[in-house]
Structures are given as structure tokens and as C-alpha cells.
């Protein structure tokens, strides 16, 4: 009997973050890191986010249009590094780690022509960006200025989309949703209210009932907030502090 009580105590005292790993980490606006892509990649993050602008037939990485610089292209900062990684790791993200990699691409300019340019680039490398060809391929998810859901089917199946949780998608459209994202601004000087806590949990449960993952952006970027999000069951922890979150999860 004493052993049973001990085991009950042991398992109820396991910290929440023991259920999480860096695979649950999302590098928000990753291109703003001192070393884009590689910082989050080397930390084994499961998700990396990049914003792109279509300018003169090319895709540039930036947060605002005035921040577009000729040397900061999607090819140079993300596609070429991924080509190198997959070549070195036998068509896997990592050779020494069985993790998956998601690339969340926010379209800052209209889907046409931005998404068309993106598809043309990624279609050249099916072993890297198409999971129907390679199960270990990068999962590409489109957010930002997405096409209307009725047009999801116009794009190849390796292109998935970030969804709005309370949009009524058809069954066919829902198949193209990879995850749901929503903003949640936490109060600066107080903890989350019981009502807000319940609302967040309801949103997470709603996504999970649809068999989809969910993340929140605009949340606080602190260990206390990370812990709360994990207790709620969120799938991706949004951060601008890659190394700190990696250390926390490990």
C-alpha cells in the first residue's frame, strides 16, 4: 500500500513541462533573431515563423515593407539552409533527433502573386517540402494574407493553412488547416482572470476536438506564461526568446 501511495505522489508531482519539449516551441518572427533560422533550428524547435513580401517577382523576408532588403530573401535565409540540412541528414530535419519541422509563412502581400511565387519555389524540392513524397518533409503552413478558404484547393496539397478557430470550414477545407492561431494579450500587472483562463481552455479544447493544433501569439514571453500555456494544453509555445525557451523546456 505504501508503494501505491508513493507512485501516486510521484506521478502527480511530475512538472507540466515534462510533457513538453522543444518540439512544442514556435520561433515567432524568427527572421528578427541575430541568426535567422539557425538559432531555432539548432535548438530543435518544432516550428519557425517567417514573414514574406513579394516585390518584383521575388520573396523578401521582413516585418514591414520599408524593411525589405535585397540580401534578405526567403531563398537565402530559409530555403537554402533547409536544402543544406536535408542533404546532410538523409532527407530529415535532423540526423540525431526524430523531430518534425513546421515552417509558418506569413504572407504580408496578397496571396496572388505571393503564394504563387512561393509554390513555384517550393515545388522544386518535393523531398523537402512535400510530405506525400517524404514523410519527414517540412510542413509548410500559410498565415497572414491567405486565400479565401474556397480557393484552398487551387494550391498543391503540400501547402497547408493557418485557420481561424470560429470560421465554419467545409470538411474539405478543414483538411487543409494545419493549426489554429489566435492573439491573446495577457494583462501586464495581474494574472489571467478565471474567465479568461476558462475561455482560453475552451478555445484549446475546441481545436483539439477538430484534431488540430493551436498556438496563441501576443502572450507574455516569460517562464510564468509558458508554464500557464502548458498547463492549459496549448500545442505551440510562442516566443521571441529562442534560447531561453529552449533552456526552459530542456
Buried (B, 14 or more C-beta within 10 A) or exposed (E): EEEEEEEEEEEEEEEBBEEBBBBBBBBBBBBBBEEBBBBBBEBBBBBBBBBBBBBEEBBBBBBEEEBBEEEBBBBBBBBEBBBEBBEEBEBBBBEEEEBBBBBBBBBBBEBBEBBEBBBEBBEEBBEBBBBEEBEBBBBBBBBBBBBEBEEBEBBBEBBBBBBBBEEEBEEEBBEBBBBBBBEBEBEEEEEBEEEEBEEBBEBBEBBBEBEBBBBBBEBBBBBEBBBBBBEBBBBBBBBEBBEBBBEBBE
